[in-house]
């Protein structure tokens, strides 16, 4: 689920509370960290500022990394895995990435394009007909391509929930955020590689993406490491909810391209660095990913609410006075996350939290290191 669409409608002001957060020192942080505006802050001061933000917004736990000059400049963890047991988040703690799944899945898709397993502009039905298309949309859906999926131009709903899919518009003519379309593309990649859409597809993803990028414990499916190191999510009242697949609709066995990624900030930052340094793909692939393929209409809800102007392949785009931001949010309600890169400034940021406090945290952080959204 996309945090932008469902939770950026209201701005939540920072409140003062007595909740105190734990922070753990990160050995891979520099003494000073730079913001997008060129300002700098000492790591020790940044740690204290983040501690105070967590206390103010009642955020249980956090994993965060900041990239300067296309390298990790700051990485730290704060707070608790479980607000009741007070077990501290550490560098091994894993969080749900929610829709931060989509940008890294897009990178995986570009790998498949380079490997000759997929063509960005070949109609997807020619690879694998979709069995759930409504009769009224069966001709129009044949226009859908991988490029349209990654830039949300398919007309698919976010989730079909078992119902027949009736397209909202002619593919390629408008924007509609859709996790359902991402899963259709994942099924095609699994079929094309003869691995299905469960653990074997995850192994292929790890071979092509996480292993080369040194993202050892990042996964779309459940494993033993998650069983030992996953944080608990927390509800609106700050109470622990779950840290295993028995909760909610995910079995832990399926590769959900739109939502089931599990990771933490330092590992996900390796992916952001790959985008900034253009590692792992040919230069043309990165150009495709960072090019605006969907330009928002003036009445687009995201454009009106957040200032975003369009979508590349896997990420939203926002034009700023410093240049173009490429960004994505993640929202599984009891877990939220955010990533952003700014290629012109060689800057990036990613954080994961086991709560629904991402918005006020972004607001607080922006007062410390400058605008990050």
C-alpha positions in Angstrom: 0.0 0.0 0.0 1.3 3.5 -0.9 1.8 5.8 2.1 1.4 8.8 -0.2 -2.0 8.0 -1.3 -3.5 6.8 1.9 -1.7 8.8 4.7 -0.3 12.0 3.3 -3.7 13.7 3.3 -3.3 15.1 6.7 -0.3 16.7 8.3 0.3 15.6 11.9 2.0 18.1 14.1 4.7 17.0 16.5 3.6 16.6 20.1 5.6 16.5 23.3 5.5 13.3 25.3 7.4 11.5 27.9 8.2 8.5 25.6 12.0 8.1 25.4 13.7 6.3 22.6 16.9 4.2 22.6 19.6 4.8 20.1 22.6 2.6 19.2 25.8 4.0 17.8 26.5 3.2 14.2 30.1 2.4 13.4 29.7 3.3 9.7 28.6 6.9 10.3 30.9 9.9 9.5 31.5 12.7 12.0 29.4 15.1 9.9 26.4 14.6 7.7 25.2 16.9 4.9 21.7 17.8 4.0 20.4 18.5 0.5 20.8 22.3 1.1 24.5 21.9 1.8 24.1 22.4 5.6 26.0 20.0 7.9 25.3 18.5 11.3 27.5 16.5 13.6 26.5 12.9 13.9 26.3 13.1 17.7 23.9 16.0 17.4 21.9 14.2 14.7 21.5 11.2 17.0 20.1 13.4 19.8 17.8 15.2 17.4 16.4 11.9 16.1 16.0 10.6 19.6 13.9 13.7 20.5 11.8 13.3 17.3 11.0 9.7 18.2 10.0 10.7 21.7 7.8 13.5 20.4 5.9 11.4 17.8 5.8 8.3 19.9 7.7 6.2 17.3 8.7 2.8 18.8 11.6 1.9 16.5 13.6 3.1 13.6 16.4 2.1 11.2 17.8 5.0 9.1 20.6 5.7 6.6 21.7 8.9 4.9 23.8 9.0 1.7 26.2 11.8 0.9 28.4 11.8 -2.2 26.8 8.5 -3.2 28.1 6.7 -0.1 26.6 5.9 3.3 27.4 8.9 5.6 25.1 7.9 8.4 23.5 4.8 9.6 21.8 4.2 13.0 19.0 2.4 14.8 16.8 3.8 17.5 14.0 2.7 19.9 12.5 -0.7 20.4 11.7 -3.9 18.5 8.7 -4.2 20.9 7.4 -1.3 22.9 6.3 -3.7 25.8 9.5 -5.8 26.1 11.8 -2.8 25.4 14.1 -4.9 23.4 16.3 -2.5 21.4 16.4 -2.2 17.7 19.9 -3.0 16.4 21.7 -3.3 13.1 20.3 -6.8 12.6 16.7 -5.8 13.1 14.5 -6.3 10.0 11.4 -4.3 9.1 8.6 -4.7 6.5 9.4 -2.5 3.5 5.8 -2.4 2.3 5.8 -0.5 -1.0 9.5 0.1 -0.9 9.2 -3.3 -2.6 8.3 -1.6 -5.9 11.5 0.4 -6.7 13.8 -2.5 -6.1 11.4 -4.8 -8.0 11.7 -2.3 -10.9 15.5 -2.7 -10.8 15.0 -6.5 -10.9 12.7 -6.1 -13.9 15.4 -4.1 -15.7 17.8 -7.0 -15.0 15.3 -9.3 -16.7 15.2 -6.9 -19.6 18.9 -7.0 -19.9 18.9 -10.8 -19.6 16.6 -11.1 -22.5 13.7 -12.5 -20.5 11.4 -9.4 -20.9 10.8 -6.6 -23.3 9.6 -3.3 -21.7 7.2 -2.6 -24.6 5.9 -6.1 -25.5 2.3 -6.6 -24.5 2.2 -8.7 -21.4 -0.6 -10.9 -22.5 1.7 -12.4 -25.1 3.8 -13.7 -22.3 1.0 -14.8 -20.0 -2.7 -14.0 -20.4 -4.3 -12.6 -17.3 -7.2 -14.9 -16.1 -9.1 -12.2 -14.2 -9.9 -9.5 -16.7 -13.5 -8.4 -17.1 -15.1 -9.0 -20.5 -15.4 -5.3 -21.1 -11.7 -4.8 -20.7 -10.3 -7.8 -22.5 -9.3 -6.0 -25.7 -7.9 -2.9 -24.0 -5.8 -4.9 -21.5 -3.8 -6.4 -24.4 -2.1 -3.0 -24.7 -0.5 -3.3 -21.3 3.3 -3.5 -21.2 5.9 -3.8 -18.4 6.7 -0.1 -18.9 3.1 0.8 -18.1 3.1 -1.4 -15.0 6.2 0.2 -13.6 4.9 3.7 -14.2 1.3 2.9 -13.1 -0.4 3.4 -16.4 -2.3 0.1 -16.7 -5.7 1.2 -15.4 -5.6 -1.8 -12.9 -6.9 -1.1 -9.4 -4.4 -1.1 -6.5 -5.8 -4.5 -5.5 -8.5 -6.6 -7.2 -9.4 -8.6 -4.0 -10.5 -11.5 -6.1 -12.9 -9.5 -8.3 -12.7 -9.3 -12.1 -10.5 -6.4 -13.2 -12.2 -3.7 -15.2 -9.7 -1.1 -16.4 -10.3 2.5 -15.2 -8.9 3.9 -18.5 -7.2 2.9 -21.7 -3.7 1.7 -20.8 -1.0 4.3 -21.3 -3.3 7.3 -21.1 -3.5 8.1 -17.3 -2.1 7.2 -13.9 -3.6 4.8 -11.3 -1.4 3.4 -8.6 -1.6 -0.5 -8.8 0.1 -3.2 -6.8 -2.1 -5.7 -8.6 -0.3 -4.8 -11.9 3.1 -5.3 -10.2 2.0 -8.8 -9.2 0.9 -9.7 -12.7 4.4 -8.7 -13.9 6.0 -10.7 -11.2 4.0 -13.8 -12.3 5.3 -13.2 -15.9 8.9 -13.0 -14.7 8.5 -16.2 -12.7 6.9 -18.0 -15.6 9.6 -16.8 -18.1 12.3 -18.1 -15.8 10.5 -21.3 -14.9 10.5 -20.6 -11.2 6.9 -19.7 -10.3 6.1 -16.8 -7.9 7.2 -18.1 -4.5 10.6 -18.9 -2.9 12.3 -19.8 -6.2 11.5 -16.3 -7.6 12.9 -14.8 -4.4 16.1 -16.8 -5.0 16.3 -15.4 -8.5 15.8 -11.9 -7.2 18.5 -12.4 -4.6 20.9 -13.8 -7.2 20.3 -10.9 -9.6 19.9 -8.1 -7.1 20.7 -8.5 -3.4 23.8 -10.7 -3.6 25.6 -8.3 -6.0 24.6 -5.3 -3.9 25.6 -6.9 -0.6 22.0 -6.9 0.8 22.5 -10.2 2.6 19.2 -10.4 4.6 16.8 -8.6 2.3 14.0 -10.9 1.1 10.5 -11.0 -0.3 9.7 -14.3 1.4 9.9 -15.6 5.0 13.2 -17.1 6.2 14.9 -18.2 9.4 16.7 -14.8 9.8 13.4 -12.9 9.7 12.1 -15.3 12.3 14.9 -14.3 14.7 15.3 -10.6 13.8 12.0 -9.1 12.7 10.7 -6.2 14.7 7.1 -6.1 15.9 4.7 -3.7 14.2 2.7 -1.3 16.3 -0.9 -0.1 16.0 -2.3 3.4 16.3 -2.0 3.2 20.1 1.6 2.1 20.1 0.7 -1.5 21.0 2.7 -4.4 19.4 0.8 -6.2 16.7 2.9 -8.9 15.0 6.3 -9.9 13.7 5.4 -13.0 11.6 3.3 -14.1 8.6 0.5 -15.5 10.7 -0.9 -12.0 10.9 -2.8 -10.4 8.0 -3.1 -11.8 4.5 0.5 -12.6 3.6 1.5 -16.3 4.0 5.3 -15.6 4.0 5.6 -18.0 1.1 4.6 -15.8 -1.8 6.7 -13.2 -3.6 4.5 -10.1 -3.4 6.3 -7.7 -5.7 4.3 -4.8 -4.4 4.6 -5.2 -0.6 6.5 -8.2 0.9 10.1 -6.9 0.9 11.8 -7.1 4.3 15.0 -5.2 4.9 16.7 -2.5 7.0 18.2 0.9 6.2 21.8 0.0 5.7 21.0 -2.8 3.3 18.4 -0.8 1.3 20.8 2.0 1.1 23.1 -0.2 -1.0 20.3 -0.3 -3.6 20.0 3.5 -3.5 23.8 3.8 -3.9 23.5 1.5 -7.0 20.9 3.9 -8.4 23.2 6.9 -7.7 26.4 5.2 -8.9 24.6 3.4 -11.8 25.8 0.0 -10.7 24.6 -3.4 -11.8 22.7 -2.3 -14.9 23.7 -0.7 -18.2 23.5 3.1 -18.3 20.5 3.1 -20.5 18.5 1.1 -17.9 19.1 3.7 -15.3 18.1 6.5 -17.7 14.9 4.6 -18.3 14.2 4.2 -14.6 14.8 7.9 -13.8 13.0 9.3 -16.8 9.4 10.6 -16.3 7.1 8.1 -18.1 3.9 9.3 -16.5 3.3 13.0 -16.3 0.6 13.9 -13.8 -2.4 15.9 -14.9 -3.0 19.2 -13.1 -5.9 17.7 -11.1 -3.9 14.6 -10.0 -4.4 14.0 -6.3 -0.7 13.4 -5.6 0.4 16.5 -7.5 -2.0 18.6 -5.6 -1.2 17.2 -2.2 2.6 16.6 -2.4 3.9 18.5 -5.4 4.9 15.3 -7.2 5.0 15.7 -11.0 5.0 12.2 -12.3 6.4 8.7 -12.2 9.5 7.0 -13.6 10.0 3.2 -13.7 9.3 2.2 -10.1 9.6 5.6 -8.4 7.6 8.9 -8.1 9.3 12.1 -9.1 9.2 15.6 -7.6 10.8 18.7 -9.0 12.5 20.8 -6.4 14.7 23.9 -6.3 17.6 21.6 -5.9 16.6 19.4 -8.9 14.6 16.2 -9.3 13.9 13.9 -6.4 13.0 10.2 -7.0 11.0 8.8 -4.1 8.7 6.1 -2.8 6.9 5.5 0.4 5.7 2.3 2.1 2.7 1.7 4.3 1.6 -1.6 5.8 0.0 0.5 8.6 1.9 -1.1 11.5 5.1 -0.7 9.4 6.0 2.4 7.3 9.0 3.4 5.3 10.5 6.0 3.0 13.2 6.3 0.4 14.5 9.2 -1.7 17.4 9.8 -4.0 18.6 13.1 -5.5 21.1 12.2 -8.3 22.2 15.7 -8.9 23.2 16.1 -5.3 24.4 12.5 -4.9 22.1 12.3 -1.9 19.8 9.7 -0.6 17.8 8.7 2.5 15.9 5.7 3.6 14.2 4.7 6.8 12.1 2.0 8.2 9.8 2.2 11.2 7.6 -0.4 13.0 4.7 2.1 13.4 2.5 4.5 11.4 4.6 7.5 12.4 6.4 8.1 9.2 4.7 11.4 8.4 5.5 13.3 11.6 9.0 11.8 11.6 9.7 13.2 8.1 8.4 16.6 9.3 10.7 16.5 12.3 13.7 15.3 10.3 13.2 18.0 7.7 13.7 20.7 10.4 17.1 19.1 11.2 18.7 18.2 7.9 16.6 20.2 5.5 13.6 19.0 3.3 13.8 15.3 2.5 10.3 15.0 1.0 
